[in-house]
Amino acid sequence: MTNTFQLTKSTDKVSKIAVAVLLVIFGVGFFAVGFDQGQIFSLVQGQQAYGQMYLHEMTHDMRHASGFPCH
C-alpha cells in the first residue's frame, strides 16, 4: 500500500506580511536618504549626532541625485 501526497502552491497571492515588511523597509530607507539630519543616530548618541550627521554625509550624493535638497 503506497500513500501519495499532492502539494499545491498558489503563486497568485503576495503575503500581507511581506508587503508590510517591505513598506517599512522602504519608509525607513526613504527617511534615511531623504530627510535624516542626525535623528536616527540621536537615539543612541544624543545631541552629538546632530552635529556629526553620519547618514547625511554617507547619502549626500545620493540625495542630490534623487532630487532632495539638503543645503
The first five atom37 places (N, CA, C, CB, O) and aatype in JSON, in Angstrom:
{
  "aatype": [12, 16, 2, 16, 13, 5, 10, 16, 11, 15, 16, 3, 11, 19, 15, 11, 9, 0, 19, 0, 19, 10, 10, 19, 9, 13, 7, 19, 7, 13, 13, 0, 19, 7, 13, 3, 5, 7, 5, 9, 13, 15, 10, 19, 5, 7, 5, 5, 0, 18, 7, 5, 12, 18, 10, 8, 6, 12, 16, 8, 3, 12, 1, 8, 0, 15, 7, 13, 14, 4, 8],
  "atom_mask": [
    [1, 1, 1, 1, 1],
    [1, 1, 1, 1, 1],
    [1, 1, 1, 1, 1],
    [1, 1, 1, 1, 1],
    [1, 1, 1, 1, 1],
    [1, 1, 1, 1, 1],
    [1, 1, 1, 1, 1],
    [1, 1, 1, 1, 1],
    [1, 1, 1, 1, 1],
    [1, 1, 1, 1, 1],
    [1, 1, 1, 1, 1],
    [1, 1, 1, 1, 1],
    [1, 1, 1, 1, 1],
    [1, 1, 1, 1, 1],
    [1, 1, 1, 1, 1],
    [1, 1, 1, 1, 1],
    [1, 1, 1, 1, 1],
    [1, 1, 1, 1, 1],
    [1, 1, 1, 1, 1],
    [1, 1, 1, 1, 1],
    [1, 1, 1, 1, 1],
    [1, 1, 1, 1, 1],
    [1, 1, 1, 1, 1],
    [1, 1, 1, 1, 1],
    [1, 1, 1, 1, 1],
    [1, 1, 1, 1, 1],
    [1, 1, 1, 0, 1],
    [1, 1, 1, 1, 1],
    [1, 1, 1, 0, 1],
    [1, 1, 1, 1, 1],
    [1, 1, 1, 1, 1],
    [1, 1, 1, 1, 1],
    [1, 1, 1, 1, 1],
    [1, 1, 1, 0, 1],
    [1, 1, 1, 1, 1],
    [1, 1, 1, 1, 1],
    [1, 1, 1, 1, 1],
    [1, 1, 1, 0, 1],
    [1, 1, 1, 1, 1],
    [1, 1, 1, 1, 1],
    [1, 1, 1, 1, 1],
    [1, 1, 1, 1, 1],
    [1, 1, 1, 1, 1],
    [1, 1, 1, 1, 1],
    [1, 1, 1, 1, 1],
    [1, 1, 1, 0, 1],
    [1, 1, 1, 1, 1],
    [1, 1, 1, 1, 1],
    [1, 1, 1, 1, 1],
    [1, 1, 1, 1, 1],
    [1, 1, 1, 0, 1],
    [1, 1, 1, 1, 1],
    [1, 1, 1, 1, 1],
    [1, 1, 1, 1, 1],
    [1, 1, 1, 1, 1],
    [1, 1, 1, 1, 1],
    [1, 1, 1, 1, 1],
    [1, 1, 1, 1, 1],
    [1, 1, 1, 1, 1],
    [1, 1, 1, 1, 1],
    [1, 1, 1, 1, 1],
    [1, 1, 1, 1, 1],
    [1, 1, 1, 1, 1],
    [1, 1, 1, 1, 1],
    [1, 1, 1, 1, 1],
    [1, 1, 1, 1, 1],
    [1, 1, 1, 0, 1],
    [1, 1, 1, 1, 1],
    [1, 1, 1, 1, 1],
    [1, 1, 1, 1, 1],
    [1, 1, 1, 1, 1]
  ],
  "atom_positions": [
    [[0.84, -1.17, 0.0], [0.0, 0.0, 0.0], [0.89, 1.24, 0.0], [-0.96, -0.01, 1.21], [1.72, 1.42, 0.89]],
    [[0.72, 2.08, -0.98], [1.52, 3.31, -1.08], [0.62, 4.51, -0.88], [2.25, 3.39, -2.43], [-0.51, 4.55, -1.36]],
    [[1.16, 5.49, -0.17], [0.45, 6.74, 0.03], [1.1, 7.8, -0.85], [0.47, 7.17, 1.53], [2.32, 7.94, -0.88]],
    [[0.28, 8.54, -1.54], [0.8, 9.64, -2.35], [0.21, 10.94, -1.84], [0.48, 9.44, -3.86], [-0.97, 11.02, -1.49]],
    [[1.04, 11.95, -1.8], [0.6, 13.26, -1.35], [0.81, 14.25, -2.47], [1.35, 13.7, -0.06], [1.84, 14.23, -3.16]],
    [[-0.16, 15.1, -2.65], [-0.06, 16.12, -3.68], [-0.03, 17.47, -2.99], [-1.23, 16.02, -4.7], [-0.94, 17.81, -2.22]],
    [[1.0, 18.24, -3.25], [1.12, 19.58, -2.7], [0.81, 20.59, -3.8], [2.54, 19.82, -2.12], [1.3, 20.48, -4.92]],
    [[0.0, 21.54, -3.47], [-0.29, 22.61, -4.41], [0.16, 23.93, -3.8], [-1.8, 22.65, -4.78], [0.0, 24.16, -2.61]],
    [[0.7, 24.76, -4.62], [1.18, 26.05, -4.15], [0.55, 27.14, -5.0], [2.73, 26.12, -4.21], [0.64, 27.12, -6.23]],
    [[-0.08, 28.08, -4.34], [-0.7, 29.19, -5.04], [0.34, 30.28, -5.24], [-1.93, 29.72, -4.26], [0.96, 30.72, -4.28]],
    [[0.53, 30.71, -6.45], [1.54, 31.74, -6.73], [0.91, 33.07, -7.11], [2.46, 31.29, -7.84], [1.62, 33.99, -7.53]],
    [[-0.39, 33.2, -6.97], [-1.03, 34.44, -7.38], [-1.25, 35.41, -6.23], [-2.34, 34.14, -8.03], [-1.79, 36.5, -6.45]],
    [[-0.85, 35.07, -5.01], [-1.03, 35.96, -3.87], [0.32, 36.34, -3.27], [-1.92, 35.3, -2.81], [1.24, 35.52, -3.22]],
    [[0.42, 37.57, -2.83], [1.59, 38.03, -2.1], [1.17, 38.18, -0.64], [2.16, 39.38, -2.68], [0.13, 38.76, -0.34]],
    [[1.97, 37.66, 0.23], [1.66, 37.7, 1.65], [1.54, 39.14, 2.14], [2.73, 36.96, 2.45], [2.34, 40.0, 1.77]],
    [[0.54, 39.4, 2.95], [0.35, 40.75, 3.51], [1.49, 41.11, 4.44], [-1.0, 40.85, 4.25], [1.86, 42.28, 4.55]],
    [[2.04, 40.13, 5.12], [3.18, 40.39, 6.0], [4.39, 40.81, 5.18], [3.51, 39.15, 6.85], [5.12, 41.72, 5.57]],
    [[4.61, 40.17, 4.05], [5.74, 40.52, 3.19], [5.59, 41.94, 2.66], [5.86, 39.53, 2.02], [6.57, 42.69, 2.6]],
    [[4.4, 42.32, 2.28], [4.15, 43.67, 1.8], [4.38, 44.68, 2.92], [2.71, 43.8, 1.24], [4.97, 45.73, 2.68]],
    [[3.92, 44.38, 4.12], [4.1, 45.29, 5.25], [5.58, 45.45, 5.59], [3.34, 44.77, 6.47], [6.03, 46.57, 5.86]],
    [[6.33, 44.37, 5.59], [7.76, 44.44, 5.88], [8.48, 45.28, 4.83], [8.38, 43.03, 5.95], [9.32, 46.11, 5.17]],
    [[8.16, 45.07, 3.57], [8.8, 45.84, 2.5], [8.44, 47.33, 2.58], [8.4, 45.28, 1.14], [9.29, 48.18, 2.3]],
    [[7.21, 47.64, 2.95], [6.82, 49.04, 3.12], [7.58, 49.71, 4.27], [5.31, 49.15, 3.35], [7.96, 50.87, 4.17]],
    [[7.78, 48.98, 5.34], [8.54, 49.53, 6.48], [9.99, 49.77, 6.06], [8.47, 48.57, 7.7], [10.57, 50.82, 6.37]],
    [[10.59, 48.8, 5.37], [11.97, 48.96, 4.9], [12.07, 50.14, 3.95], [12.45, 47.67, 4.21], [13.02, 50.93, 4.03]],
    [[11.11, 50.27, 3.05], [11.11, 51.4, 2.12], [10.98, 52.72, 2.88], [9.97, 51.26, 1.1], [11.69, 53.68, 2.58]],
    [[10.09, 52.78, 3.85], [9.88, 54.01, 4.61], [11.12, 54.44, 5.38], [0.0, 0.0, 0.0], [11.47, 55.62, 5.38]],
    [[11.77, 53.49, 6.03], [12.99, 53.82, 6.78], [14.1, 54.25, 5.82], [13.46, 52.6, 7.62], [14.81, 55.22, 6.1]],
    [[14.25, 53.55, 4.71], [15.26, 53.93, 3.73], [14.99, 55.29, 3.12], [0.0, 0.0, 0.0], [15.92, 56.08, 2.92]],
    [[13.74, 55.56, 2.82], [13.36, 56.86, 2.25], [13.68, 57.98, 3.23], [11.86, 56.87, 1.89], [14.2, 59.03, 2.83]],
    [[13.36, 57.77, 4.5], [13.66, 58.78, 5.51], [15.17, 58.96, 5.67], [13.03, 58.39, 6.86], [15.66, 60.08, 5.75]],
    [[15.91, 57.84, 5.71], [17.35, 57.92, 5.92], [18.04, 58.66, 4.78], [17.94, 56.51, 6.07], [18.95, 59.45, 5.02]],
    [[17.63, 58.4, 3.55], [18.27, 59.05, 2.4], [17.76, 60.47, 2.23], [18.02, 58.25, 1.13], [18.55, 61.37, 1.95]],
    [[16.48, 60.69, 2.39], [15.91, 61.98, 2.04], [15.83, 63.01, 3.13], [0.0, 0.0, 0.0], [15.9, 64.21, 2.84]],
    [[15.68, 62.6, 4.38], [15.35, 63.58, 5.4], [16.2, 63.54, 6.65], [13.96, 63.41, 5.78], [16.15, 64.49, 7.44]],
    [[16.98, 62.51, 6.87], [17.72, 62.38, 8.13], [18.79, 63.45, 8.25], [18.35, 61.0, 8.23], [19.62, 63.63, 7.36]],
    [[18.76, 64.14, 9.36], [19.78, 65.15, 9.69], [20.37, 64.84, 11.06], [19.17, 66.59, 9.67], [20.72, 65.74, 11.82]],
    [[20.49, 63.56, 11.37], [21.03, 63.14, 12.65], [20.0, 62.52, 13.57], [0.0, 0.0, 0.0], [20.34, 62.07, 14.66]],
    [[18.73, 62.47, 13.15], [17.67, 61.98, 14.01], [17.83, 60.51, 14.37], [16.33, 62.2, 13.35], [17.6, 60.12, 15.51]],
    [[18.23, 59.68, 13.41], [18.31, 58.24, 13.68], [19.41, 57.94, 14.68], [18.57, 57.46, 12.37], [19.18, 57.22, 15.65]],
    [[20.6, 58.5, 14.48], [21.7, 58.24, 15.42], [21.53, 59.0, 16.73], [23.02, 58.62, 14.78], [22.19, 58.67, 17.71]],
    [[20.66, 60.0, 16.77], [20.44, 60.72, 18.04], [19.79, 59.83, 19.08], [19.58, 61.95, 17.81], [19.86, 60.12, 20.28]],
    [[19.14, 58.74, 18.65], [18.57, 57.8, 19.6], [19.67, 57.13, 20.42], [17.73, 56.74, 18.88], [19.43, 56.73, 21.56]],
    [[20.86, 57.01, 19.86], [21.98, 56.36, 20.55], [22.98, 57.39, 21.06], [22.68, 55.37, 19.61], [23.45, 57.28, 22.19]],
    [[23.31, 58.39, 20.25], [24.38, 59.33, 20.57], [23.89, 60.6, 21.27], [25.1, 59.7, 19.33], [24.7, 61.31, 21.87]],
    [[22.62, 60.89, 21.22], [22.11, 62.12, 21.81], [22.36, 63.31, 20.91], [0.0, 0.0, 0.0], [22.36, 63.18, 19.68]],
    [[22.56, 64.48, 21.51], [22.71, 65.74, 20.76], [23.93, 65.74, 19.84], [22.8, 66.91, 21.73], [23.94, 66.45, 18.84]],
    [[24.94, 64.97, 20.16], [26.16, 64.92, 19.36], [25.87, 64.47, 17.92], [27.18, 63.98, 20.0], [26.58, 64.89, 17.0]],
    [[24.87, 63.65, 17.72], [24.55, 63.12, 16.39], [24.09, 64.22, 15.43], [23.47, 62.05, 16.49], [24.3, 64.1, 14.22]],
    [[23.48, 65.28, 15.95], [23.01, 66.35, 15.07], [24.18, 67.12, 14.46], [22.1, 67.3, 15.84], [24.05, 67.68, 13.38]],
    [[25.31, 67.15, 15.13], [26.48, 67.81, 14.59], [27.26, 66.94, 13.62], [0.0, 0.0, 0.0], [27.85, 67.45, 12.67]],
    [[27.27, 65.64, 13.86], [28.05, 64.74, 13.02], [27.31, 64.31, 11.77], [28.45, 63.52, 13.81], [27.93, 64.22, 10.7]],
    [[26.03, 64.04, 11.85], [25.17, 63.67, 10.73], [25.79, 62.6, 9.84], [24.87, 64.9, 9.89], [26.01, 62.82, 8.65]],
    [[26.08, 61.43, 10.41], [26.72, 60.34, 9.67], [25.9, 59.91, 8.45], [26.93, 59.15, 10.58], [26.45, 59.82, 7.35]],
    [[24.62, 59.64, 8.62], [23.81, 59.19, 7.48], [23.7, 60.26, 6.41], [22.42, 58.78, 7.95], [23.69, 59.95, 5.22]],
    [[23.61, 61.5, 6.83], [23.54, 62.6, 5.85], [24.8, 62.62, 4.99], [23.36, 63.96, 6.57], [24.72, 62.77, 3.77]],
    [[25.94, 62.47, 5.63], [27.21, 62.51, 4.89], [27.38, 61.28, 4.0], [28.38, 62.62, 5.86], [27.92, 61.38, 2.89]],
    [[26.92, 60.11, 4.47], [27.06, 58.9, 3.67], [26.13, 58.9, 2.46], [26.78, 57.67, 4.52], [26.46, 58.31, 1.43]],
    [[24.98, 59.54, 2.57], [24.0, 59.53, 1.48], [23.91, 60.88, 0.78], [22.63, 59.14, 2.02], [22.95, 61.13, 0.05]],
    [[24.89, 61.74, 0.97], [24.83, 63.1, 0.44], [24.67, 63.14, -1.07], [26.08, 63.85, 0.84], [23.76, 63.8, -1.58]],
    [[25.52, 62.44, -1.79], [25.44, 62.47, -3.26], [24.17, 61.79, -3.76], [26.67, 61.79, -3.87], [23.6, 62.2, -4.77]],
    [[23.74, 60.74, -3.06], [22.5, 60.06, -3.44], [21.3, 61.0, -3.28], [22.3, 58.78, -2.6], [20.37, 60.96, -4.08]],
    [[21.34, 61.84, -2.25], [20.27, 62.82, -2.06], [20.15, 63.74, -3.25], [20.5, 63.63, -0.79], [19.07, 63.95, -3.79]],
    [[21.28, 64.29, -3.66], [21.25, 65.22, -4.79], [20.83, 64.52, -6.08], [22.63, 65.88, -4.98], [20.1, 65.09, -6.88]],
    [[21.3, 63.29, -6.28], [20.96, 62.56, -7.49], [19.47, 62.25, -7.54], [21.77, 61.26, -7.59], [18.89, 62.18, -8.63]],
    [[18.84, 62.05, -6.38], [17.41, 61.73, -6.37], [16.53, 62.98, -6.23], [17.1, 60.77, -5.24], [15.31, 62.86, -6.18]],
    [[17.13, 64.16, -6.15], [16.36, 65.39, -6.16], [16.04, 65.98, -4.81], [0.0, 0.0, 0.0], [15.25, 66.92, -4.74]],
    [[16.63, 65.48, -3.74], [16.4, 66.05, -2.42], [17.39, 67.18, -2.17], [16.51, 64.96, -1.32], [18.6, 66.96, -2.24]],
    [[16.91, 68.38, -1.87], [17.84, 69.43, -1.48], [18.26, 69.23, -0.03], [17.21, 70.82, -1.7], [17.42, 68.9, 0.81]],
    [[19.52, 69.44, 0.27], [19.93, 69.27, 1.66], [20.8, 70.41, 2.17], [20.67, 67.98, 1.82], [21.16, 70.42, 3.35]],
    [[21.14, 71.36, 1.32], [21.85, 72.54, 1.81], [21.69, 73.66, 0.83], [23.35, 72.24, 2.04], [22.21, 74.75, 1.04]]
  ]
}
